[in-house]
Amino acid sequence: MSTSPRWLLFAIALMLVALSAFTLSAMLTPLVLAAWVATLAQPMAKRFERTFGGRERISAMLTVALVLSVLIPLAFTLVSLGAAAIELVAKVRQSHELNDALTSIVQQNDSAGDAGMLLSPAKALELARSYGSGAWKTLASVAGAGAHAIFAGLIFIIALYEFLTNGDELWAWGKAHMPLSSTHADRFAAAFHETGRGLVVGLGLTALTQGVIATVTYAILGVPRALVLGVLTFFAAFIPSVGTTLVWLPVAVGLALTGHRGQAIAMAVIGLGVIGTVDNFLRPYLAKKANLRLSVFTLLLAMFGGFAVMGSAGLLFGPLVVRLAREALEITKDEGLTYLQ
């Protein structure tokens, strides 16, 4: 009985795997995010399973809880405030003088009066109604992007449930069929999960904490666009060294220029003593918990480089590729492949 040449079988397998990867590339971001979130939620899922039993039921409950408590509020916030944040940035950039740019940040207008609305239930409903209509208009104007986001969200939810339910079995099958030893496959998997923990826990929770503190501060001090500025503070927190200073410092200066000296001093004190200090204490603690083996400088380069090459998805895949590359180099060194033989 004749058999096919081994090189031909390998070439066919490699070609089909490459085609499969290309086919799934459009869904790669939600799949990777689902795998990372499933890894973080796996210990909780196993504890619930030991207590109540039924892996499928526990996985479904955790998936629904995550969607209701995190994904839906996050999507609404980003869509609602995204247009307002872009409008604010454009307004600042259009200012011809530095003083005009700084004062425009803290000037009230008809659509940005959210500073005190967080403090009153009635005003909070008014804020939600105002930004909700903005969210609808934003989605209507970018229907294609909205449809893509909804599709990605559905893929994420389905993949999260599947990984929580059958993740161990899927990984066992993949490890048994990939052309890597079990030890090397486990090392790459550990680096993959480590990157997810580092990005979600080490950076994400720190930025979220700073954004929440800043938003509450802006609202208490009577700064217009408190929610919009809070979202901008959240994203600025990912930038090392300067970080949130890029947002709260112009706010403080703008308050001073418009005659609100007391609020300006309070903003500077809270910015330096609380918002900025949170980063110094919380980020190292969470980074230690996450154990991401990339320096802040390398992580920054990977995120910005990934963004330049792949767009927003590169903020995730840049660090992931660099971390996997480091692991590959360490494996080759451990195996003695430090030079061509």
Secondary structure, DSSP 4 states (H G I P E B T S, - for coil): -----HHHHHHHHHHHHHHHHHHHGGGHHHHHHHHHHHHHHHHHHHHHHHHH--HHHHHHHHHHHHIIIIIHHHHHHHHHHHHHHHHHHHHHHH-SSHHHHHHHHS---TT---TTGGG-HHHHHHHHHHHHHHHHHHHHHTHHHHHHHHHHHHHHHHHHHHHHHHHHHHHHHHHHHSSS-HHHHHHHHHHHHHHHHIIIIIIIIHHHHHHHHHHHHHHHTT-TTHHHHHHHHHHHTTSSTTTTHHHHHHHHHHHHHTT-HHHHHHHHHHIIIIIHHHHHHHHHHHHHHHT--S-HHHHHHHHHHHHHHHGGGHHHHHHHHHHHHHHHHHHHHHTT-SS--
